[in-house]
Amino acid sequence: MIQRIQTVFLILVIIVQIVLFFTPLAVFISDLSYYKLFLTNMKNMTPDSSLDMSFLIALPLAIMNSVIIIIAGITIFKFKNRILQIRLNRFNILLIAILVVGILFGYPQWMLNRAGADVTYEYGAYLPLISIVFLFIANIYIGKDEKLVRSADRLR
């Protein structure tokens, strides 16, 4: 029963989270530097600058996003255990919330302390919020399926 509506929403979560790998999350601008934060690295966009940040800076974000994609993929194929699907989706919502907190509060504060840079958020910072909405809608449809199965079991 993979052909259910909640599968579409879970696939949309996977697509949005994959797109997140390629979109800029934030831009940090100070008097001497200009950085763009991506999910996989922080690029130094300052002209004529050889100072580059390590990919390890953004590694926690990339790992967290990869885990979110994997859990959403696993959830699609757990269609026989709807309660587990709901729990996995709730856990995924929690992980995405942690990812959003890291993007919106963790890295800007770190860059402010390190380089005195001001932050401007790009559209990539808001994509995880769309995934939360898709997971919430998927949970609604999974709950409806569970209700339907339980009501059919009572009639037997």
C-alpha positions as CSV (number, residue, x, y, z in Angstrom):
1,M,0.0,0.0,0.0
2,I,2.7,2.4,-0.9
3,Q,0.3,4.2,-3.2
4,R,-1.3,6.2,-0.4
5,I,-1.5,10.0,-0.1
6,Q,0.9,10.1,2.9
7,T,3.5,8.5,0.7
8,V,3.3,11.6,-1.6
9,F,3.9,13.9,1.4
10,L,6.8,11.8,2.6
11,I,8.4,11.9,-0.9
12,L,7.9,15.7,-0.9
13,V,9.8,15.8,2.4
14,I,12.7,13.8,0.9
15,I,12.7,16.1,-2.2
16,V,12.7,19.3,-0.1
17,Q,15.5,18.0,2.2
18,I,17.6,17.0,-0.9
19,V,17.1,20.5,-2.4
20,L,18.3,21.9,0.9
21,F,21.7,20.5,0.2
22,F,22.1,22.8,-2.8
23,T,20.5,26.0,-1.6
24,P,22.2,28.7,0.5
25,L,20.9,28.9,4.1
26,A,22.4,32.2,5.2
27,V,24.8,35.0,4.2
28,F,27.2,36.5,6.8
29,I,28.6,39.9,6.0
30,S,31.1,41.9,8.0
31,D,33.5,44.7,7.2
32,L,36.2,42.3,6.1
33,S,34.4,39.1,5.1
34,Y,31.5,37.7,3.2
35,Y,30.4,34.0,3.8
36,K,27.6,31.9,2.5
37,L,26.4,29.0,4.6
38,F,25.3,25.9,2.8
39,L,24.3,22.6,4.3
40,T,27.6,21.0,3.3
41,N,30.0,23.9,3.8
42,M,30.5,27.6,4.5
43,K,31.9,29.3,1.4
44,N,34.1,32.4,1.6
45,M,32.7,34.7,-1.0
46,T,35.1,37.6,-0.2
47,P,37.0,38.7,-3.4
48,D,40.8,38.2,-3.3
49,S,40.6,36.2,-0.1
50,S,42.4,32.9,0.4
51,L,40.9,32.2,3.8
52,D,38.5,29.3,3.6
53,M,36.5,27.6,6.2
54,S,36.6,23.8,6.7
55,F,33.7,21.7,5.6
56,L,33.6,20.4,9.2
57,I,31.8,23.6,10.3
58,A,28.6,22.6,8.5
59,L,29.0,18.8,8.9
60,P,26.5,18.6,11.8
61,L,23.8,20.2,9.5
62,A,24.6,17.8,6.7
63,I,24.5,14.7,8.9
64,M,21.2,15.8,10.5
65,N,19.7,16.4,7.1
66,S,20.9,13.0,5.8
67,V,19.3,11.3,8.9
68,I,16.0,13.2,8.2
69,I,16.0,11.9,4.6
70,I,16.8,8.3,5.6
71,I,14.1,8.3,8.3
72,A,11.5,9.7,5.8
73,G,12.5,7.0,3.3
74,I,12.2,4.2,5.9
75,T,8.8,5.6,7.0
76,I,7.4,5.2,3.5
77,F,8.0,1.4,3.6
78,K,6.6,0.9,7.1
79,F,3.1,1.1,5.8
80,K,2.0,-2.0,7.6
81,N,2.8,-0.5,11.0
82,R,1.0,2.9,11.0
83,I,1.7,3.6,14.6
84,L,5.5,3.3,14.0
85,Q,5.0,5.6,10.9
86,I,3.4,8.2,13.1
87,R,6.2,7.9,15.7
88,L,8.9,8.1,13.0
89,N,7.3,11.2,11.6
90,R,7.1,12.9,15.0
91,F,10.8,12.1,15.5
92,N,11.6,13.5,12.1
93,I,9.7,16.7,13.0
94,L,11.8,17.0,16.1
95,L,15.0,16.5,14.1
96,I,13.9,19.2,11.6
97,A,13.1,21.5,14.5
98,I,16.6,21.0,15.8
99,L,18.0,21.6,12.3
100,V,16.0,24.9,12.0
101,V,17.3,26.0,15.5
102,G,20.8,25.3,14.4
103,I,20.4,27.3,11.1
104,L,18.5,30.2,12.6
105,F,20.2,30.6,16.0
106,G,23.4,28.4,16.3
107,Y,25.4,29.4,13.3
108,P,24.5,33.1,13.2
109,Q,25.5,33.4,16.9
110,W,28.8,31.5,16.2
111,M,29.6,33.8,13.3
112,L,28.7,36.9,15.3
113,N,31.2,35.8,18.0
114,R,33.9,34.8,15.5
115,A,33.8,37.4,12.8
116,G,31.3,40.0,14.0
117,A,29.2,39.3,10.9
118,D,25.6,40.3,10.4
119,V,23.3,37.5,9.1
120,T,20.8,37.6,6.3
121,Y,18.8,34.4,5.8
122,E,18.3,32.9,2.4
123,Y,15.2,30.9,1.3
124,G,17.0,27.7,2.1
125,A,16.7,28.4,5.8
126,Y,12.9,28.2,5.5
127,L,12.7,25.0,3.5
128,P,12.8,22.7,6.6
129,L,9.6,24.4,7.8
130,I,7.9,23.2,4.6
131,S,9.0,19.7,5.5
132,I,7.5,20.0,8.9
133,V,4.2,20.9,7.3
134,F,4.4,17.9,5.0
135,L,5.2,15.6,7.8
136,F,2.3,16.9,9.8
137,I,-0.1,16.4,6.9
138,A,1.3,12.9,6.4
139,N,0.6,12.1,10.1
140,I,-3.0,13.2,9.6
141,Y,-3.6,10.8,6.7
142,I,-1.8,8.0,8.5
143,G,-4.1,8.6,11.5
144,K,-7.1,8.4,9.2
145,D,-5.9,5.1,7.8
146,E,-5.4,3.7,11.3
147,K,-8.9,4.8,12.3
148,L,-10.3,3.2,9.2
149,V,-8.5,-0.1,9.9
150,R,-9.6,-0.1,13.6
151,S,-13.2,0.5,12.7
152,A,-13.1,-2.3,10.1
153,D,-11.7,-4.6,12.8
154,R,-14.6,-3.9,15.1
155,L,-17.1,-4.9,12.5
156,R,-15.7,-8.4,12.2
